Amino acid sequence: MGIHLKRRASQIDRLAQAVGYISADFEKFGAAFLDALLLVPMSHAGTNLLGYPVAGVVDSVSDDGRIAAEYSDRKGYFGGQMSKAKGDLLKAMASKPSATDIFLLAGDRKRPQIAQAFETRMQRLPQMQGRTLHLWGSEEIAERLIDELIVSDTVVRRLASYLPELQRLRDEEAVSNLAPLPDRAYLARSLVDEEISARLKADGGIAISGMGGLGKSAASVAYASSHEDDYDLVIWLEGMGVTSIQQLHSMPLDRGGEQRNIVALLRTRACLLVIDDADPTLTVPALVELCGQGSHVILTQRQASAASYALPLMQQELAKSLLNQDVEPCPGEVFQTIWQTVNGHPLSLALMNAVVRQGTSWSEIEADCQAVGEMADGTQRLADRLLGRLWPALERELSVFAWAGQPGCGRDFLETTILPLGLRKLRTNGLMSADRLEVARLHDVVFGALSARTWCRAERDRELDGLFEAYLIQVAGEPGLRFWTICRIMLQKLERLVASGSRPAIFRYALFAVWDTGELRPELIPDPVEEAKGLRAAKPPLFAVIAVIEAIEQLFLHDKTDGDDVAAGRLRERLAAFDLLANLPDLSDLETAQVRHHKAKALKRLGETREAAELFEQVLKGPAPLSETRLQLIDIYRTNKDTAPRAVALVDDILTQSAGTEEVSYSVFLGAVERLPWGGGAWRSDLFRKHANVIANTIVDAAEMGVQQAYRTFGAIGRYLSTEQPQLFESIFSRLTRPTPESLSSDNDKASWGEIYFEASRLPKGERAALQNQALAFYSAEVAPQPFHLQRKAELLIDMGRAADAEAILRARKDLDSSEWIERLMARARLARGNPADALRWIDSALGRLTAEHFRSEFLELRYDIRHALGDKDAIEDLKAALVASQKENEALRLGERLSDHGGA
């Protein structure tokens, strides 16, 4: 999923405005902010115990005296000659002569030209020699909050009293993985908390086991809440979303509009990871292996193991307290009947308390217990009877879960449907399991009891369908991840709605938005042409057009499993749908652009590139240009010398926009970078040089956020950078967190790291053998490697001196006698194995097939090596031709040197 830089800019703008409103507390905020950001011991003397400013002292100083800071909430701080800022700077330097870094923080927005002129003047002062000035206004402060601090829940809590907007922003963006809030009615179980603490301290993790309704989740929530200050971050995951260690490696956590890799956070920050209702195959020791210092793991599981902590039932006194909350105390003889029936089972006791609060007598509760017998054979029947007593009061609220057909429901949708009052009724009656920010969940025992009667009547079912449709339409147009989150939570319900024949297009569009690879169900996708025909009568409903477009896109990708020719044939049959859509009345500008873009994309897939280019250009000239359209045109234009200048302009436009002048997602930016190595001519080097810093920083930043495309992009450009711009390659490679092959679940991700290590081995100062072995480990870890991955593995083996192993891979290829790339590698392998005559046959054939002119120099240089090995006195002509054909600067220099060494200059 692309991360929009415009969204980040919007968040920074919101925070910058909020920083400007801090006013009198700005000095205290600035001190807390720098404490969190710099992580060095500091003393803060700028305010007295009452919070008032102290004149004449430097506001903050690090314990070693090397950092000094001044804070100001004065309006106009960045106006005129910035006299207040100059006074603050001079005071800091005079009072703290050992300070080498001086921070001036203001609540005003920095005015760039005035601030730049001020910094230039100040740097000329003699006393600034050897010192660095950090001049930050509200926007610079906001940038660091978003980029560096919002990932820490502890920091957010500390700063929220001064900056409530930071808390709101964090809650909005953290649409998943936030720890639930403790239930107000929860009764503390100190012995349980002590046991959890002891096991985490000793083992780094704990598995809490026990039957449903025992309070495993509640105990975990209570521990997370009471110990939140021990961790930078508490991450809460639902067990159904994590079925393996490998899956955890690819899971992101969202903060401040960015995705952070959970495993990387476990290793680098103090995190508490809770996996609720965890898969039985997940074990504490395996998860603890992922943790760095200060990180711990809690699993809740129904299935006990030898090492798990079996959560005990409540003791009698605590059980009485739960049973008697806010009601007339239970008579002693009734309590004994209850105790004999359910013992200290928390959920059963909470349900009894709830029905008594709704007017049921204790004698009726006693009768229910006597009717179902002992807990061992009557737990569910007791829950059925108790829930039946709540039916008059909670039918409307519980009908939503019966309609959804699952115990978890999107919290925001649920609140929209039953209002916050309804959600409070469910919670105060003890029916809810541990809530997360985005999921409201019934206890499994309660959900199971819904089947005992009809909780959702037919008219209510239709009403909820309509409410769900309206809610999805509302959130689908919003920035952020609310739409994706609710669709993922309600995936099974969406599939049932579509399977039942429900017509709203938003339901199908929602499925297209969240179906992962392998989840697509073709039987749920109607024929796109027939769907388009059905829209002809009037203005199309919301999302009807994009639903047809997405159906064509996803069916094509699915059809490719039956073969490229089959997929192309079916795509051609569906082309008519685009013309039907284009002729619909009252299309929006965006819908018109989407129809043209995707028709052009289909034509490009079918090899009709000229017609595709014309449509793509129409999109860019229209009122709603799409960034993705530029990528498609780059693909078409980059290999043609007549259209290459246009490709250059498109790439340059995307890379320039990444600075935030327009909305460009990471996927589009990285897609443009991936295409650079395939261009010919000097423009490729020029663009890499021009945008080197932004390319490097974007790849590294995206990688740190868990955007897997970042690694694929680096792998794609690595072959070019390692030889042509090795310093840029090294600047990226040295800043990446490096995984192990076992930590990656996707073959594509393993191959990307194989590429990265392979090209790193070609760096001038690289540890060649060690890096090659690392590359081979990643390639060899693939389960079902793609043909190109095997091709690159064979090339690596040749470089490692294992030409025989490489040749075995190559000879197994179906395209051995039809691909110039495989023939070139066969020529290398045969030469390495001492058979230059056979190698010459392979390279001659490869050169005869080659059409990509910017690779011709590599092929000619190889043929020179082969002919030279054969003693051909005219071999030098191939080296000369390679130099003429070269379109890469460093390669041309190297070929020129070889030519001089061999007397051909």
CORRA-V601138 format. One record per helix or strand. SS is the DSSP state (hx for helix, st for strand). FROM is the first residue (numbers start at 0). LEN is the number of residues. If there is no record, write none. Layout:
SS:FROM:LEN  SS:FROM:LEN
This chain:
st:3:1  hx:4:16  hx:22:16  st:41:3  st:46:1  st:52:1  st:59:3  st:66:6  hx:82:13  st:100:6  hx:111:12  hx:125:3  st:131:5  hx:137:12  hx:152:8  hx:163:10  st:177:1  hx:189:14  st:204:5  hx:215:11  hx:227:3  st:232:6  hx:238:3  hx:244:5  st:251:4  st:257:4  hx:261:7  st:270:6  hx:283:5  st:295:6  st:308:2  hx:315:8  hx:331:11  hx:345:12  hx:361:11  hx:374:30  st:407:3  hx:410:18  st:431:1  st:438:4  hx:443:9  hx:457:19  hx:481:8  hx:490:9  hx:504:10  hx:521:3  hx:527:6  hx:543:19  hx:563:11  hx:575:7  hx:588:17  hx:608:13  hx:626:11  hx:643:14  st:664:1  hx:665:13  hx:682:8  hx:691:13  hx:708:16  hx:725:8  hx:740:3  hx:746:14  hx:767:13  hx:786:13  hx:802:9  hx:819:13  hx:835:14  hx:852:17  hx:875:10  hx:888:13
